């Protein structure tokens, strides 16, 4: 498991890496940093639009925050 700081360092070193981006998003989510996790998942969805798991994970974070309308999109 990576901390958000480690995840950010890995992502900064290789911003074109889907794995690094997912690790960053997941580390934020594990640490309870919902806003940062949502932004990271949104970045993944924009950068890799066919990556369905990132959209699913974003929806889960939105749902956990009670943002059901956004999660449904």
C-alpha positions as MATLAB code, in Angstrom:
seq = 'XXXXXXXXXXXXXXXXXXXXXXXXXXXXXXXXXXXXXXXXXXXXXXXXXXXXXXXXXXXXXXXXXXXXXXXXX';
ca = [
       0.000    0.000    0.000;
       1.200    3.437   -0.867;
       0.582    6.602    1.026;
      -0.784    9.576   -0.922;
       2.696   11.126   -0.794;
       4.274    7.992   -2.283;
       1.489    7.781   -4.850;
       1.981   11.397   -5.857;
       5.719   10.860   -6.208;
       5.178    7.817   -8.447;
       2.570    9.654  -10.522;
       4.813   12.710  -10.896;
       7.650   10.469  -12.049;
       5.422    8.835  -14.680;
       2.265   10.894  -15.342;
       1.430    8.706  -18.327;
       1.095    5.617  -16.157;
      -2.439    4.429  -15.533;
      -1.179    2.247  -12.684;
       0.462    5.228  -10.969;
      -2.700    7.302  -11.372;
      -4.871    4.516   -9.946;
      -2.507    4.003   -7.028;
      -2.674    7.709   -6.240;
      -6.472    7.746   -6.369;
      -6.765    4.619   -4.242;
      -4.305    5.913   -1.665;
      -6.355    9.090   -1.274;
      -9.505    7.017   -0.933;
      -7.965    4.729    1.718;
      -6.837    7.755    3.720;
     -10.357    9.203    3.676;
      -9.444   12.050    1.332;
     -12.598   11.894   -0.765;
     -12.139   15.163   -2.679;
      -8.592   14.256   -3.715;
      -9.675   10.728   -4.646;
     -12.539   12.056   -6.767;
     -10.235   14.468   -8.570;
      -7.735   11.682   -9.240;
     -10.464    9.364  -10.578;
     -11.810   12.204  -12.748;
      -8.315   12.746  -14.120;
      -8.116    9.052  -15.012;
     -11.544    9.175  -16.677;
     -10.448   12.160  -18.796;
      -7.014   10.756  -19.659;
      -8.165    7.171  -20.249;
     -11.858    7.520  -21.214;
     -12.328    3.809  -21.879;
     -11.079    2.784  -18.425;
     -14.404    1.763  -16.862;
     -13.049    0.765  -13.410;
     -12.005    4.381  -12.695;
     -15.539    5.569  -13.433;
     -16.948    2.839  -11.199;
     -14.576    3.751   -8.353;
     -15.424    7.444   -8.763;
     -19.093    6.541   -8.497;
     -18.419    4.614   -5.289;
     -16.651    7.594   -3.706;
     -19.444    9.953   -4.789;
     -22.053    7.550   -3.388;
     -20.173    7.324   -0.069;
     -20.266   11.122    0.100;
     -24.031   11.124   -0.458;
     -23.662   12.665   -3.906;
     -26.062   10.236   -5.559;
     -27.011   12.367   -8.568;
     -23.367   12.781   -9.547;
     -22.687    9.101   -8.945;
     -25.523    8.165  -11.298;
     -23.885   10.122  -14.117;
];
